Amino acid sequence: MKAQKRLIQGASMPSVSRSLFEATQEVIQQALKKLGYSDATYELLREPLRVLTVRIPVRMDDGSVKVFTGYRVQHNDAVGPTKGGIRFHPDVTEEEVKALALWMSLKAGIFELPFGGGKGGIVCDPRTMSLGELERLSRGYVRAVSQIVGPAKDIPAPDVYTNAQVMAWMYDEYSRIREYDSPSFISGKPIVLGGSRGREKATALGVVIATREAAKTLGMELAGSRVIVQGFGNVGSHVAEILHAEGAKVVGISDAGGALYKPDGLDIPHLLDRRDSFGMVTNLFKNERIPNEELLTKECDILIPAAIENQIREDNADQIRARIVVEAANGPTTLEATRILDRRGILVIPDILANAGGVTVSYFEWVQNNQGFYWTEEEVNRRLAQMMVAAVHKVLGMAKSHQVDTRLAAYMVGIRRLAEAVQLRGWV
């Protein structure tokens, strides 16, 4: 059971509803219109090119056979092979995976990665499955999608409730099918199997770098800034840890049980040390906990939503008391709330920019696998910082030059490269 818990520790589910997918399409349409592209370009890019649904039979430990449903979505491969994670969760839907694949295309565009967006998922509850059952499910998924994935086709990666061990099983199964070793087929692997140093904290480090750059544009220093991190899972806990180490004052954190807020700063190393095997810590402070919703409206300099979607909405956006909102989670701020925050002069660093450190270091892993030459963690972090800084200023520059909010600016930067590629290929 302890091994099982380690497999899923810190996982959270930033699920994506149908309405959020439609909202994403709405912003893409606005972005393409601002950039002067045709309606035909939007019609091509608003939906993925390929959606594969698979059925995976798995022999369970009790001898029975259970059939699981899985998906692999490839949004667009005009720029290069598609790339994106695989999540295991009972709430996975086709619409969710389609939306996430589209977001991956936008992230790749912002960071000028040679990829289109991809995403995968299996409808399952890994918390109720043994390691043996998870291994058989992982291998079964690879067998089911093996014809459409590969180092030059579509490169998977970890996501919700999947990790380096799951990637190792999938890598081994793909190598067996192809009858040759192919480490560049998948990213997020253990280092001994060709994984990249720095991958575990890449998303969180990218968030911190984006936060630092955003603060600079407002004349703020990260050291001494009061920061609230909503969400204390894999990304949020690492964000809080790095910020604390850099001298920021983390005044609020939250998990599924509630939130903690202390104006003079929380002891982050102590809280990290006290977390249980599922990443929970606020249940140890029942007399001090406040609701998650209340934490969002507490006074701070920087607010980092790192939990689930739709946390900052039209009904609470006017209560946010931060100068900067950095979206570590997927879709934590609705479009209506974004417009309110923009009118109030609150700088928003949108999710497709802020949390793209993971896919960027996954790209580094793919490059290292193809070269057979591996970098130090310092080199990985240096290259990540260089790309994050450039991306932040690219998006902020777009917002200023076109007089649009930062979310629309990020979509404009993200979709422009893909739109140009489909046009040059003669697809539209």
N, C-alpha and C positions, 0 to 999 in steps of 0.2 A: 504493500500500500504506500510506503514512503516513496518508492521509486515512481509510482503512479502520480503522487502529488508533485514530485519534482518535475515531472513531464509537463504539467499544466500550471505550475505556479505562476502567479502574476498575470494570467491571461484575462483579457477583458473582451467584451463583444461590442465594438462600435458598429452596430447594425445599421443598415441603410434602407429606409422605407421607399416605397414606390413614389411618394410625393417628393422625397429628396432627390430621387433620380430625375424626376420631371423638372425639378428646380435646377439641377445641374444642366440639363438640356437647354433650359431657358437662358442660363448665363452663357453657354456656348453659342447659342444663336445671337445673343447680344454682342459677344466678342467678335464673331465672324462678320457681323454687320458693321461694327466699328472699324474692322480691318479692311472692309471693302470686298469680302468674298461673296460668291453667289449663293443663292438658295440651294442649288444643287450640292454645293460643298457641305452645307449644313445637313442636308438630307442624308448624305453619305456618312458623316461623322457623328450624327446623333445616336446611332445604334451600332453595335459591334458587327464586324464582318462575319464572325463565326460564333455559334453557341452550340457546344456539345453537351448533351445530357447522357449520363452513363448509369448503368445499374451494376452494382458490385456485390456479388455473393461472398459472404465471409463465414467460415466455420468458426462458431463461437466455442468458448471453453467447455460448455456443457454438451457439446456434440451437435447442437442444432445449427441450422444455416439461416443467417439473417441477410436480407438484401438491402443494401444502402443505395441512396441516390446521390450522384455526384455531378458536378458541372465543371467545364473549362470554357472560359470565354476569352476570345481574342478580339480586342476592339478594332485595331487597325495596324497593319504591318507595312505601310508605305515607307516608313523611315528605316525599319529593320525588324528583327524578330520581336515578338511580343514578350513581355516580362511581367510577372506578378505572382503574388503569394497564393497559398492554398490554406483555407481555413477549415477547421473541423468544429461544427457547432449545430445544435438542434434547430436553430432558427435560420439557417442558410436558405436563401431562395434564389431563383434565377435572376430576378430583378436586382437583388442586392449585388450579386456577382457581376452583372452587367454594369452597374453603376461604378463599382470599384475598379473594373477594367478601364472604364472611361477616365476615371481619375488618374490611373496609372499612366495613361497616354499624356495627360496634362502635365504630370510631374516630370516625365521624361522630356517633354518639350521645354519646360522651364529650365531644366538642367542640361539640355542639349545632349541627352543620352541617345545612343543609336538604337532605340527601342520604341515599339508601340506598347500600348497597355494590354495586359492580360490579367486574368484572375481565375482562381479555382475555389471550389468548396465542396464539402461532403456533409450531408444532413446526418448528423450523429451527435451523441453526447459522450465525449471522451472521458468525462468524469466517472462514467459508469462502466468503462471498459478496461480490461486488463492490458498490460503491455503487449502480450501475445496477440490479442484481438486487434489492437491498434496497429501492430506491425503487419498483420495479414490484410487489414483494411488499406493501409498505405501502399502495400505492394499491389493489391488489387486495383487501386485507383490508377497507378502507373500503367499497368497492363491495359486498362480500359482506354486511356488517353494516349498511349504511346505513339500512335500514328500521326498525331498532330503536334507533338512536343519534341524538343531537341535543341541542341546548342545554337543552331541557326534558324530555328522555327519559333520556339516558345520556351522560355526558361522560368520554371517555377521557383518559389521561395517560401519561407515560413510566413505564417500569419496567425490569426487567433487560434489558440489551442494546438498549434504545431510548433515544433522547435528543431534544433539541430539533429536530434535523434530520428525524428520523422523524416527529415531530409536525407539522412544517411540510408535509411531503409529504401527510400524512393530512388536514390542514386544507385544503390546496389541492384535494385530490380531493373532499372533502365539499362544498366551495363550488361546484365544477364541477357536481356532481350536483344540488344544490339550486338552482343558478343565482342565488345571492346570497351575499355575503360573510358568513361566520358564524364569527367568531373565538371565540365562547363555546362552540362545539361541542367544543373540545379544549383542555386546559391543558398547560403545559410547553413552550409554543412559544418561538421566539426573540423577544426583546424587540421587535424591529422589526416583528414580525407580531402583536403584541398580548400577548406574554408578560409575566409579572410580574417586576419586579426582586426579587431575593432568593430566587428559586425554587431556584437551583442548590444553595445551602447550607442550604435550609430544614429538611430532615430532620435534618441534623447540628446545626444551631443549636437545633432543638427538643429534641434529646437533651441538649445542654449545659444548656439552661434547666431541663429536668426534673431533671438531675443536681444543679444548683445548689439547687433547691428541696428536693430530697430531703436534701441535705447539711444545709441549714438546720434541718430538722426534728430532726436528730440533734445540733445544735449545732456542726456542722463548717463550716469555710470552704473554698470551692473552691480559692482560692489556697493553695498549699502542700500540698494533698492529693496523695497518691500514687495515680495512676490507671493501670490497664492497659486498653488498647483491643485487643480480639481482633478482627482484621480491619482491613486497611488499604486497602480499596477506596474507592469514592466516598463513602460515609457515614463509615466509620471514619477515613479520612485527614483529612476535614474536621473530625470530632470532635476528633481529636488536635491538629490545627492550632489550633482555637478554644480548647481547654483550655490548651494551651501559652501562647497569647497572653494568657489570663486569669490566668496565674500558677500553674496546677496543674503538678505534677511528673509527667509521663507516663513511667512507669518500664518499660512494656512495650507492644510492638505486635507484630502478626503478619500474615503474608499466606500464600498457598498454599504457599510454600516453607519456612515455619518461623516461629520467633518470636525476638524480641530482648528481653532483660530487663536493665535496669541500675538498681540500687537508688537511685542518686543522680540519675536522670533521663536520658532520651534527648534528643539534639539533633533535635527534630522538624523544624524548617525544613531542616536538612541532609538528613534522610531523605526528606523530600518532594521535595527538589531532585534526589536521586539515583535516584528511581523510574524504571523503564523505561516504554515505551509501553503496557504492560499493567498498570501500577501495582505491579509487583514491586520490592522493595528488599532483602529478606533474603538473596537469592542473592549479594549483594556482601559478606556477612559470614558466610561458611560456617563459619569456625572459632568464631564466637560464637553461632551459632544453637542454639536449643533446640526441642524438639517443641511444637507448638501446645497439645497436651494438658497439658504441663507448665506452660505459661504461666498457664493458668487457676488453678492452685493456688499460684502465687507470692503472697507477701504484698503487700497494697496496701490502700488505704482504699476505693477505688471500682473495681469491675470492670465494664467495658462490653463485652459480647459484641456484635460488629458483623459477624459472618461468616455462618454458616449455622445451621440448626436443630439441636436436640438436642445441644448442646455441654455443658450442665450437666445431669447425669443422676443417677439414684439411686446409681450406683456412684462418683461423684466429688463429689457435693454436700457431703458432710461434710468435704471437703478444701479447700473454698473459704475463702480467708483475706481476706475483704473485709467491710466493714460495709454496703456498698450494692452491689447489682447493678442496673444500668440496661440494659435490653434494647434495643439499637439494631437488632439483627437481628430477623427474624420467627421466633418459636418457638425461641429458643436454650436455653430451660430447660423440661424436661419437668414434667408435673404432680406427679409423685412428688418430683422435686428441689425444686420450689417449696415443697412441704410441709416438706421437710427444712430448707431455708433459713429458712422462717418459724419453725419450732421453735427454730432456732439464733439467732433474733433478727436475722437479716440482712434488711435492707429491700430488697425487690424492686420496681422500677418496671417494670411489664410492657410488652411490645412495643406493644400497641394504644394505650398512652398515650405511651410514650417516643418512638416513631418516627413519630408522626402529624403532625410539622411539615410534611412534604411535602404531604399532602392538605389541610392547613389553608391553606397558601399557594396551592395549586391552587384552593381555594375563593375566595381573594382574587383570583386571576386571572380566574375566572369572573365575579365581581362587577365587577371593573374593565372587562372586556369588555362586560358588559351596560350599564354606566353610560357607557362611552366616556370615562372619566376615570381617569387612571393615577397611582399613588402613587409616592413616592420609596422607595428601599430602606430608609431610616430609618423611614418610616411602616410599611412592611411588617413590618420586624423588631419594631417597637414593638407592633403589633397581635398578631403571633405570640407575643411574650413575654407579653402580657396574657392570651391564651387558654391558653397552656401552663401558666402559674402557676395560673390558675383551675382547670384540669382536674386538675392534680396534687393540689391541696388537696381537690377534690371526691372523687377516688378515695380519698385517705388518710382523709378524713372518713367515707366509706362503710365503709371497713375498720374504723375505730374504732367506729362506731355499731352495726355488725352483728357485730363480733368475728369477722371473716373475714380470710383472707390478701388481699394486695393484688391478686392476679390475679383472684380471684373478685369482689372489690370493683369492679375495672375493668370486668368483664363485666356486673355489676349496673348500673353507671352507663351503660354502653354500650347494653345491650339494653332498658333501661326505657323510653326515649323511643320506640323502635320498637314495643315491645309496647303502649304506650298508644295509638299511632297506629293500629295494626291493630284495636285494640278499638273506638276511637272511629269508625272507618270501618265497623264492623259486619262485619269479615271473620271474627271469631271470637266 
